[in-house]
């Protein structure tokens, strides 16, 4: 009787050992989950009634990602504004648009907030610099004052 129990136990261990080995082999062939890409850009835009508008834009996802995989957050804080408004915060999705009025090869990011809020357009000057442009994707004369720089 004890030999049968020992044989049954050994068979069960061998069976479980085979299952564990199969699971480990399968796990080695799966691709690791990709970390979502996040880029944060900051800058201070000119303001008529204050010392400047501090803008922080965080983009999640990348240009090749599906539309639903690209999210953004935008915070705008007014420096020394006479009415001292609260920081504006917007979230939504961003899209990649091709071309501007002067450069058909340019890349423009369109940030569309959920609910109410202004749609923002940023020309990608390089991987570290975005510049605010108008809805027709035209650059402003004072474009260098409308730039956001990528934070590390």
C-alpha positions as CSV (number, residue, x, y, z in Angstrom):
1,X,0.0,0.0,0.0
2,X,2.8,2.4,0.9
3,X,4.5,1.6,-2.4
4,X,1.4,2.5,-4.4
5,X,1.1,5.8,-2.5
6,X,4.8,6.4,-3.2
7,X,4.4,5.6,-6.9
8,X,1.2,7.8,-7.2
9,X,3.0,10.6,-5.4
10,X,6.0,10.3,-7.7
11,X,3.8,10.3,-10.8
12,X,2.0,13.4,-9.5
13,X,5.3,15.2,-8.9
14,X,6.5,14.3,-12.4
15,X,3.2,15.6,-13.8
16,X,3.4,18.8,-11.9
17,X,7.0,19.2,-12.7
18,X,6.2,18.9,-16.4
19,X,3.5,21.5,-16.1
20,X,5.8,23.9,-14.4
21,X,8.5,23.4,-17.0
22,X,5.9,24.0,-19.8
23,X,4.8,27.3,-18.2
24,X,8.4,28.5,-17.8
25,X,9.2,27.7,-21.5
26,X,6.1,29.6,-22.6
27,X,6.9,32.6,-20.5
28,X,10.2,32.9,-22.2
29,X,8.7,33.3,-25.6
30,X,6.2,36.1,-24.7
31,X,7.2,39.7,-25.4
32,X,7.5,42.0,-22.4
33,X,4.9,44.6,-22.0
34,X,6.1,47.9,-23.4
35,X,6.2,50.8,-21.0
36,X,4.1,53.7,-22.2
37,X,6.2,56.6,-23.5
38,X,5.8,59.9,-21.6
39,X,7.3,63.2,-22.6
40,X,6.8,66.4,-20.6
41,X,7.4,69.8,-22.2
42,X,7.5,73.1,-20.3
43,X,7.7,76.8,-21.2
44,X,6.5,80.3,-20.4
45,X,4.2,82.0,-23.0
46,X,3.8,85.7,-23.2
47,X,0.7,87.2,-21.5
48,X,-0.8,90.7,-22.0
49,X,-2.2,91.0,-18.4
50,X,0.5,89.1,-16.5
51,X,4.2,88.2,-16.3
52,X,3.7,85.0,-18.3
53,X,1.8,81.8,-18.7
54,X,3.6,78.7,-17.4
55,X,2.6,75.8,-19.6
56,X,3.3,72.2,-18.8
57,X,2.3,69.6,-21.4
58,X,2.6,65.9,-20.8
59,X,2.2,63.5,-23.8
60,X,1.6,59.8,-23.3
61,X,2.1,57.4,-26.2
62,X,4.0,58.0,-29.3
63,X,3.4,59.2,-32.9
64,X,3.0,55.6,-34.1
65,X,0.5,54.6,-31.4
66,X,-3.2,54.1,-32.1
67,X,-5.3,57.2,-31.5
68,X,-6.8,55.9,-28.3
69,X,-3.3,55.2,-26.9
70,X,-2.3,58.9,-27.0
71,X,-3.3,61.0,-24.0
72,X,-2.2,64.4,-22.8
73,X,-2.4,66.6,-19.8
74,X,-2.0,70.4,-20.0
75,X,-1.6,72.8,-17.1
76,X,-1.5,76.6,-17.6
77,X,-0.6,78.8,-14.6
78,X,-0.7,82.6,-14.8
79,X,2.1,84.5,-13.2
80,X,1.3,87.8,-11.4
81,X,-2.1,88.0,-12.9
82,X,-4.3,90.8,-11.3
83,X,-7.2,88.4,-10.9
84,X,-5.1,85.5,-9.7
85,X,-7.0,82.8,-11.7
86,X,-6.5,79.2,-10.7
87,X,-4.3,76.9,-12.7
88,X,-6.2,75.6,-15.8
89,X,-6.0,71.8,-16.3
90,X,-7.0,69.9,-19.4
91,X,-6.8,66.3,-20.4
92,X,-7.7,64.5,-23.6
93,X,-6.2,62.9,-26.7
94,X,-3.5,64.1,-29.1
95,X,-3.3,63.4,-32.8
96,X,-0.5,63.7,-35.3
97,X,-1.1,66.0,-38.3
98,X,1.2,66.3,-41.3
99,X,2.3,69.5,-42.7
100,X,2.0,73.3,-42.2
101,X,1.3,76.1,-44.6
102,X,5.0,76.5,-45.3
103,X,6.3,72.9,-44.8
104,X,4.4,69.8,-46.0
105,X,6.9,67.6,-44.2
106,X,6.3,69.2,-40.7
107,X,4.7,67.3,-37.8
108,X,2.0,69.1,-35.8
109,X,0.4,67.7,-32.6
110,X,-3.2,68.5,-32.1
111,X,-4.3,68.4,-28.4
112,X,-8.1,68.1,-28.1
113,X,-9.4,68.3,-24.5
114,X,-12.2,66.1,-23.2
115,X,-15.3,68.2,-22.7
116,X,-14.8,72.0,-23.0
117,X,-11.5,73.7,-23.7
118,X,-9.4,75.1,-26.4
119,X,-7.7,72.8,-29.0
120,X,-4.0,73.4,-29.0
121,X,-1.6,72.9,-31.9
122,X,2.1,72.4,-31.4
123,X,4.7,72.2,-34.2
124,X,7.4,69.7,-33.5
125,X,10.6,71.5,-34.2
126,X,12.7,68.6,-33.0
127,X,12.4,65.8,-30.4
128,X,13.1,68.3,-27.6
129,X,11.1,71.4,-28.8
130,X,7.5,72.2,-29.5
131,X,6.2,75.5,-30.7
132,X,2.6,76.8,-30.4
133,X,1.0,77.4,-33.8
134,X,-2.4,78.7,-34.9
135,X,-5.3,76.3,-35.9
136,X,-4.3,76.7,-39.6
137,X,-0.9,75.4,-38.5
138,X,0.8,78.7,-39.2
139,X,3.7,79.9,-37.1
140,X,3.4,83.2,-35.2
141,X,5.9,86.0,-35.8
142,X,7.1,85.7,-32.2
143,X,7.4,81.9,-32.4
144,X,10.6,81.7,-30.4
145,X,8.6,83.0,-27.4
146,X,6.0,80.2,-27.8
147,X,8.3,77.3,-27.4
148,X,8.1,74.4,-24.9
149,X,11.2,72.4,-24.1
150,X,11.3,68.7,-23.2
151,X,12.1,68.0,-19.6
152,X,14.4,65.1,-18.7
